[in-house]
Amino acid sequence: MHNGKKLWSIFGPLIVACLLVVLLFSLPISKKHSAAIEHKAAVSLSPVVFKNQSIKQQALSDKHTHYVPFFGSSELRRMDRFHPSVMAARYHNYTPFLFGSRGTQSLPQFFNINSMETQMRNNKAVYIISPQWFTKQGVQPPAFKYYNGELANLNWLQHANPKSPYDRYVATRLVAMLGKDGTISSYAKKIAEGKSLNSFDMGVIRFRLNMLVHEDALFSGFQLNNNYGKHILPNVKKLPQHYNYNELYDDAMNEAERDTNNNRFGIKNSFYTQRVKKNLAKTKGSQRNFNYTKSPEYGDLEVVLNQFKNTNSNVLFIIPPVNSKWEKYTGMDMNMYYQSVEKIKFQLRQQGFNHILDLSHDGDKPGFMEDTIHIGWAGWVKVDKATNSFISNKQPQPHYQINSKFLSPEWTNLNPTPGNLQKFQEKLH
């Protein structure tokens, strides 16, 4: 008896704790995030918001605040007073919900978008797509793992169709990102091979999803960056009361001129001092061998487009520029850069995605770029004008013609000369 009491004193609390956890995660989900949490999450750019689902699903379903998803990468972190979130808070009747940080390229964005399938249906979105994503390797596994969690993976696997070339492609990429070991990789490998998951597999997925959905609903609101309080609200007060595009553009150029006066590249002073100046000699000619025309990223973009087609989402695609003075210094082949832009636009237009804001030739304009590759100041003013026009005005119903040939190695490795694009176009029909 004495030994039994001793064992209970040691293991009893642990058993009770485990039972309480199981009970907690078995109860129906009733937690509702506050409006303040939604506002905070919309500009938090937190990987927790990106990889999970409760806050973003609730926000995009909100009947009181018109949230519009803005997908992109690190440019969304450049929160000056002309940033889309600041401009919208001051002048527009919608609120951007930002999904993007360094490394959030098309494949992690696919899983993010897939987790909001219901909320995306028949709605608008903005997708900033950078040619710099289209490297030889595409998205790197560490970046993918950082922004893409088990919840998003299992949510996709639950509905993956082994007969779909798009789902087989995603499954193959998922194995490449996660490695061949692990439960999710084993499930993805089956899909990639055209095999259906069995009833036991689906039971495990449902159990894990139930636990993860509860965890997300209960705890995700506690891990948000306060960009709303630090960057959005203070900058809203610095904007004129009434919107005037020409005045805002001139104001942005004047601010940029003041903030870029310690270097010859038009880069923000603080960024130049902290990130560029000490390595300036080393970077001369460093980008002469860069190539964005051949990349698995083109296939990853294609599954994003297919997802937008599945939800009938009306999307404005924005192709940002690079800093022309910096690229000349580092030796980037700008003909290659413009070819990659044409390849991206070809892939979009051939499938019915016709809302494209191509800013690729604006990288030499004063005040347009904040640093070497990111939009700022006047660039944001131009972006805001286009996004507001797209979101605030009724747009034609999209008619998408998705073609799985854009998943093929032939396309991802195609050198996008005009002649090659013409030949590929002929194979699409």
Secondary structure, 3 states (H helix, E strand, C coil): CHHHHHHHHHHHHHHHHHHHHHHHCCCCCCCCCCHHHHHHHHCCCCHHHHHCCHHHHHHHCCCCCCEEEEECCHHHHCCCCCCHHHHHHHHCCCEEEEECCCCCCHHHHHHHHHCCHHHHCCCEEEEECCHHHCCCCCCCHHHHHHHCCHHHHHHHHCCCCCCCHHHHHHHHHHHHHHCCCCHHHHHHHHHHCCCCCCHHHHHHHHHHHHHHHHHHHHHHHHCCCCHHHHHHHHHHCCCCCCCCHHHHHHHHHHHHHHHCCCCCCCCCHHHHHHHHHHHHHHHCCCCCCCCCCCCCHHHHHHHHHHHHHHCCCEEEEEECCCCHHHHHHHCCCHHHHHHHHHHHHHHHHCCCCCCEEECCCCCCCCCCECCCCCECCHHHHHHHHHHHHHHHCCCCCCCCCCCHHHHCHHHHCCCCCHHHHHHHHHHHC
